[in-house]
């Protein structure tokens, strides 16, 4: 059997994802031993950076026509590091290790999140292998990068809000409950949009573009709480999506008419170039 040909750019994006996750783990250990909250901030920002790399690798692969079984497997390995181990360790170190009633509860919640994340990734790979021609634009269950983004961004928000930084009081119980809920949502059959149609050729109205620019500026200005708004909004959208009208779902998720024209559904000769 010959060695697989490895696509360079998507693999670099996935490697960036994995390295961000690994360095985040190192920062968590430094935060534990040095008792400096800045290391936890760094770890959270690295996990969020890993989310960005994860969003890019698939789009780069699809745009360049280099999607492969190797890329899918490598992506899952990187995801379990960045979005499984790193967030589980982060929340355990800051919150869950203090939950001693009953004994071992913090360990159980961390392990539950990690195992459910692994199951989520394995199920995704199995479905992709069995149905290689599927054109579904939805994920079955909350994707693990989004779950990691929710728990990490909310941890950042809680640390920022708390005057004593690491002593976050009763909020620890909310984060623990949230981690259990995320674990179950990841392995559920709730459908979450993948937004795969959003790529380099995506076109939207001027209002959509202005909204995107405003969101980007707010995220840079208010990095302490805007990531939590974005990730929690995605989480909640998946929960309420079954009750949203099909028209609104298409407006939020589907390709715009201009994109369909680019795919050849038009008589404009320029669209066929």
C-alpha positions in Angstrom: 0.0 0.0 0.0 1.4 3.4 -1.0 1.8 6.3 1.3 -1.2 8.8 1.2 -0.5 12.1 -0.5 -0.9 14.8 2.2 -2.5 18.2 1.2 -0.1 20.8 2.6 -2.2 23.9 3.4 -5.2 22.1 5.2 -2.7 20.0 7.1 -0.9 23.1 8.3 -4.2 24.5 9.5 -4.9 21.3 11.4 -1.4 21.2 12.8 -2.0 24.8 14.0 -5.1 23.6 15.8 -3.3 20.8 17.5 -0.3 23.0 18.6 -2.7 25.6 20.0 -4.3 22.9 22.1 -1.0 21.5 23.3 0.4 24.9 24.3 -3.0 25.6 26.1 -2.4 22.5 28.2 1.1 23.7 29.1 -0.4 27.0 30.1 -2.9 25.4 32.3 -0.2 23.5 34.1 1.8 26.7 34.5 -1.3 28.4 35.9 -1.7 25.6 38.4 1.9 25.6 39.6 2.6 29.4 39.5 -0.9 30.5 40.6 -1.1 33.2 38.0 -4.4 33.8 36.3 -2.6 35.2 33.1 -1.7 31.6 32.2 -5.4 30.6 32.2 -6.2 33.6 30.0 -3.5 32.4 27.6 -4.9 28.9 27.6 -8.4 30.1 26.9 -7.2 32.3 24.0 -5.2 29.4 22.6 -8.3 27.2 22.6 -10.3 29.9 20.8 -7.4 30.2 18.3 -7.6 26.5 17.8 -11.3 27.0 16.9 -10.2 29.4 14.2 -7.7 27.0 12.7 -10.3 24.3 12.8 -12.8 26.5 10.9 -10.1 27.2 8.3 -8.7 23.8 7.6 -12.0 22.3 6.1 -12.7 25.4 4.1 -9.1 25.4 2.7 -9.5 21.7 1.8 -12.9 22.2 0.1 -11.7 25.4 -1.8 -8.6 23.7 -3.1 -10.3 20.3 -3.8 -7.9 18.5 -1.4 -10.4 16.9 1.0 -9.2 13.4 2.0 -9.6 10.6 4.6 -6.2 11.5 6.0 -7.3 15.1 6.6 -10.5 13.9 8.3 -8.6 11.6 10.7 -5.9 14.1 11.5 -8.5 16.7 12.2 -10.2 14.5 14.7 -6.9 13.8 16.5 -6.2 17.5 16.7 -9.8 18.2 17.9 -9.6 15.7 20.8 -6.4 17.5 22.0 -7.6 21.1 21.6 -11.3 20.7 22.2 -11.4 17.6 24.4 -8.4 17.4 26.7 -7.6 21.1 27.0 -11.1 22.4 28.0 -11.7 19.4 30.3 -8.4 20.1 32.1 -9.1 23.9 32.1 -12.5 23.6 33.8 -11.3 20.9 36.1 -8.3 23.0 37.3 -10.3 26.2 37.8 -13.7 24.8 38.9 -14.3 21.1 39.1 -11.4 20.1 41.4 -13.2 22.1 44.2 -16.4 20.0 43.8 -15.9 17.4 46.5 -19.6 16.5 47.2 -19.8 13.7 46.3 -16.2 12.8 46.2 -14.8 12.5 42.7 -17.7 14.5 41.1 -15.3 16.9 39.4 -13.3 14.1 37.9 -16.5 12.4 36.6 -17.7 15.6 34.9 -14.3 16.2 33.2 -14.2 12.6 32.0 -17.8 12.7 30.8 -17.0 15.7 28.7 -13.9 14.2 27.2 -15.5 10.8 26.5 -18.6 12.3 24.9 -16.4 14.5 22.8 -14.4 11.5 21.6 -17.7 9.6 20.8 -18.9 12.7 18.9 -15.8 12.7 16.7 -15.8 9.0 16.1 -19.5 9.0 15.1 -18.8 11.9 12.7 -16.0 10.0 11.1 -18.1 6.8 10.8 -21.0 8.6 9.2 -18.6 10.4 6.8 -17.0 7.0 5.8 -20.3 5.3 5.3 -21.9 8.1 3.3 -19.1 9.7 1.3 -21.6 11.3 -1.1 -23.7 13.0 1.6 -24.2 16.7 1.0 -25.8 17.4 4.4 -25.0 20.9 5.7 -25.9 19.9 9.3 -24.0 18.3 12.2 -25.7 15.6 14.3 -25.1 16.9 17.8 -23.2 20.0 18.8 -19.7 19.9 17.2 -16.9 19.6 19.7 -15.1 22.9 18.7 -18.3 24.8 19.5 -18.7 23.0 22.8 -15.1 23.9 23.7 -15.7 27.4 22.6 -18.8 27.7 24.8 -17.1 26.4 28.0 -13.8 28.2 27.4 -15.3 31.6 26.6 -17.7 31.4 29.6 -14.8 30.5 31.8 -12.9 33.6 30.5 -16.0 35.7 31.2 -16.4 34.4 34.7 -12.7 35.0 35.5 -13.0 38.5 34.1 -16.1 39.3 36.1 -14.8 38.0 39.4 -12.9 40.5 41.5 -10.7 37.7 43.0 -10.0 36.2 39.5 -9.7 32.6 40.5 -12.3 32.5 43.4 -15.4 32.4 41.3 -17.9 31.4 44.0 -21.2 29.8 43.1 -20.6 30.3 39.4 -18.6 27.1 39.6 -21.8 25.1 39.9 -23.2 26.7 36.8 -20.1 25.9 34.8 -20.2 22.3 36.1 -23.8 21.9 35.0 -23.1 23.5 31.7 -20.3 21.0 31.0 -22.6 18.1 31.7 -25.2 19.6 29.4 -22.6 20.1 26.6 -21.5 16.5 27.0 -25.0 15.3 26.3 -25.7 17.7 23.5 -22.6 16.6 21.7 -23.8 13.0 21.5 -27.5 14.0 20.9 -29.2 13.9 17.5 -30.0 17.6 17.5 -29.0 19.2 14.2 -26.6 22.1 14.2 -25.7 24.0 11.0 -22.2 23.5 9.7 -22.2 26.8 7.7 -20.1 24.9 5.1 -21.6 27.2 2.4 -19.8 30.2 4.0 -16.5 30.3 2.0 -14.3 32.6 0.0 -17.0 33.1 -2.7 -19.9 33.8 -0.3 -21.9 36.9 -1.1 -24.4 38.7 1.1 -26.3 41.9 1.2 -24.6 45.1 2.5 -26.5 44.7 5.8 -25.0 41.3 6.3 -21.5 42.6 5.6 -21.9 45.6 8.0 -23.2 43.2 10.7 -20.2 41.0 10.2 -17.8 43.9 10.4 -19.5 45.2 13.5 -19.3 41.8 15.1 -15.6 41.5 14.3 -14.9 45.0 15.8 -16.9 44.3 18.9 -15.0 40.9 19.4 -11.7 42.7 19.2 -12.7 45.5 21.5 -14.5 43.3 24.1 -12.6 40.1 23.9 -13.4 39.3 27.5 -17.1 38.6 26.8 -17.9 38.7 23.1 -16.6 35.2 22.4 -19.1 33.9 25.0 -21.9 35.8 23.2 -21.0 34.2 19.9 -20.5 30.6 21.1 -23.6 30.6 23.4 -25.7 32.1 20.5 -24.7 29.1 18.3 -25.4 26.7 21.1 -28.9 28.1 21.7 -29.6 28.4 18.0 -29.2 24.6 17.7 -31.6 24.1 20.6 -34.4 26.4 19.2 -33.7 25.6 15.5 -36.6 23.0 15.2 -39.0 25.8 16.0 -37.6 28.4 13.6 -39.4 28.7 10.3 -37.7 27.2 7.2 -37.5 30.6 5.6 -35.4 32.0 8.4 -33.2 28.9 8.6 -32.4 29.3 4.9 -31.7 33.0 5.4 -29.3 32.3 8.2 -27.7 29.1 6.9 -28.2 28.6 3.2 -26.4 29.9 0.1 -27.6 33.2 -1.1 -29.0 33.5 -4.6 -25.8 35.1 -5.8 -23.9 32.0 -4.7 -26.3 29.7 -6.6 -25.6 31.8 -9.7 -21.8 31.1 -9.3 -22.6 27.4 -9.3 -24.1 27.7 -12.7 -27.8 28.3 -12.1 -27.9 31.4 -14.3 -27.8 32.3 -17.9 -25.1 34.9 -17.3 -22.0 33.8 -19.4 -19.7 35.3 -16.7 -21.0 32.8 -14.2 -19.6 29.9 -16.3 -16.1 31.2 -16.4 
